[in-house]
Amino acid sequence: MESKAILKHARITPRKARRVTALIKGKKAKDALIMLKFMPYRGSDMVIKLVKSAMANAEQKNVADPEEMKVSSYVDQGPMMKRIMARAMGRANVIKKKTSHITVVLSE
């Protein structure tokens, strides 16, 4: 059995979120939480909440011990928010604020 938690439209670029999720892939959920707690990256707070949510989902399904389940995760790109920044001589630059869809899956 596996349990899943999904965060959509997270205001972090997919590249920065992948940096965090790549470090916890294949680890036990308990060890992943400890690693995430001490990571200096901004995305680790979001992933901590997702891992805890997936563990709670596993507990609700009455699956094996959620702390001993293996973590697998992936990050997809969400929609981009496009903003305009004024430049010299009446021009404008487009600023793309990227979002992510982060999925954490716990499996036995």
KOLMI-302795 format. One line per 8 residues: their letters; for each residue x negated, y, z of C-alpha. Coordinates in pm, 1 decimal. Layout:
BEGIN
A	X/Y/Z  ...
END
This chain:
BEGIN
MESKAILK	0.0/0.0/0.0  -103.3/356.0/-46.3  17.6/689.7/78.2  -13.8/1022.0/-96.4  -11.8/1393.7/-18.6  -1.8/1666.2/-284.4  -72.8/2039.0/-261.5  39.9/2235.6/-564.4
HARITPRK	-51.7/2589.9/-664.4  -340.7/2614.3/-416.7  -518.4/2948.8/-459.2  -863.3/2800.7/-513.3  -1038.7/2725.4/-838.3  -1042.3/2358.3/-937.5  -1421.0/2359.5/-955.5  -1454.1/2464.6/-590.8
ARRVTALI	-1187.3/2217.0/-478.5  -1356.3/1930.6/-665.8  -1681.3/2006.9/-483.9  -1507.5/1927.7/-153.5  -1303.4/1626.5/-265.1  -1602.1/1459.7/-431.7  -1781.4/1440.5/-96.9  -1503.1/1245.7/77.4
KGKKAKDA	-1415.8/999.9/-201.0  -1445.5/638.8/-84.4  -1484.5/727.7/283.3  -1252.0/616.0/561.7  -991.6/877.2/654.5  -1130.9/918.8/1006.6  -1484.9/980.3/876.6  -1355.3/1212.4/603.9
LIMLKFMP	-1181.6/1434.1/862.4  -1502.5/1465.0/1062.8  -1702.1/1552.3/749.1  -1445.9/1809.7/635.6  -1435.9/1976.8/975.8  -1802.6/2076.8/951.1  -1817.4/2167.6/580.3  -1891.5/2533.4/506.8
YRGSDMVI	-1660.0/2543.7/203.2  -1327.5/2729.1/192.8  -1144.4/2439.1/31.0  -1217.9/2203.3/318.8  -936.9/2354.0/530.1  -682.7/2271.5/260.4  -813.4/1917.9/217.7  -808.6/1856.4/596.2
KLVKSAMA	-436.3/1933.3/599.5  -381.2/1704.1/301.4  -569.4/1411.2/457.5  -374.2/1453.1/782.6  -49.5/1465.4/585.0  -139.2/1149.6/392.7  -223.6/976.5/722.3  115.6/1078.4/863.5
NAEQKNVA	285.0/949.1/548.2  103.8/615.3/589.5  215.9/598.1/950.8  578.3/654.5/845.7  553.5/370.5/593.9  420.1/138.6/869.1  110.7/59.8/665.5  -214.0/-60.5/823.9
DPEEMKVS	-412.2/172.4/1051.7  -418.4/508.2/865.1  -760.2/600.5/1007.2  -919.5/295.4/842.8  -774.2/359.1/495.7  -1000.3/473.7/212.4  -966.7/821.9/66.0  -942.8/886.4/-305.3
SYVDQGPM	-854.3/1227.6/-440.2  -840.1/1430.0/-754.9  -792.5/1792.5/-850.5  -602.6/1918.0/-1153.0  -586.1/2273.9/-1278.3  -265.1/2460.5/-1205.9  -127.0/2767.5/-1380.2  -342.8/3078.5/-1407.6
MKRIMARA	-231.0/3415.2/-1282.1  -339.7/3681.8/-1527.8  -420.4/4025.1/-1392.3  -553.6/4334.4/-1567.9  -844.3/4545.8/-1447.9  -886.5/4894.7/-1591.2  -1218.0/4966.1/-1763.8  -1380.4/5268.7/-1921.7
MGRANVIK	-1236.4/5451.2/-2224.0  -883.5/5314.5/-2180.5  -979.4/4950.3/-2217.2  -875.9/4662.8/-1992.2  -1024.0/4328.6/-1887.7  -813.8/4024.0/-1810.1  -887.8/3858.5/-1476.4  -775.5/3496.3/-1455.5
KKTSHITV	-693.4/3383.0/-1102.2  -700.1/3004.8/-1117.0  -492.3/2765.6/-908.5  -527.4/2394.3/-834.0  -310.4/2091.9/-775.9  -492.0/1878.7/-514.9  -386.9/1516.8/-457.6  -515.8/1293.5/-176.4
VLSE	-438.8/920.7/-186.8  -509.2/682.1/101.8  -531.1/313.7/9.2  -617.7/-1.3/198.8
END
